[in-house]
Amino acid sequence: MSRQDVFIGAALQFWRDLFGGVAVENENTVSVGASTVSIINGNGDRLGLLIMNLGANNTFVAMSSAVGTSFGILLSANGGFVAFNVRDDFTMQTRQFFANTPSGGSSTIYTLELTRTASPAGPPQVGAPFHLIR
C-alpha cells in the first residue's frame, strides 16, 4: 500500500462539515470465483462504500455468506457496481460483504470505502490533506 495526499475540494469539505473528523479512503481488489469469499470486513466508522465488478463475469454480493443467484445484488460484468452511504442507506455500508461468481469463472471486485478516523489535532482546515490508501 502506498499513501498519497489528496487536497480538500468541495466534496470532501461538504463531508467534513457533515461528519467531522479526518477522512481516509481505502481501495482494495479481491479475486472472486465460484466459492463465496469476504470482500470487505465490517467497519462501524465506514460512511461510504463502492463495490465494482471489474471482471468479465457477473458477480453477486450480499451482507451474508449465503450470497448467490437467488440472494444478493447482481454486479454485471465489466463495471456493474453498487454504492452505499450513511445519509441514504443508514448502516448498510458498515456491514461485512461477501461475493461469488456462480458461473464458475472469476472476477475482480474493487472496493472503495470512505472511513472517518479520529483526529487528535482537531478539525481539519481547508487545504489540509487527507490520505488515500492503496
Secondary structure, DSSP 8 states (H G I E B T S, - for coil): --EEEEE--HHHHHHHHHH-SEEEEEEEEEEE-SS-EEEE---TTEEEEEEEE-SSS-EEEESSTT-BTTBSEEE-TTT-EEEEEHHHHTTGGGS-EEEE-TTS--EEEEEEEEEEE--TT-S--TT-EEEEE-
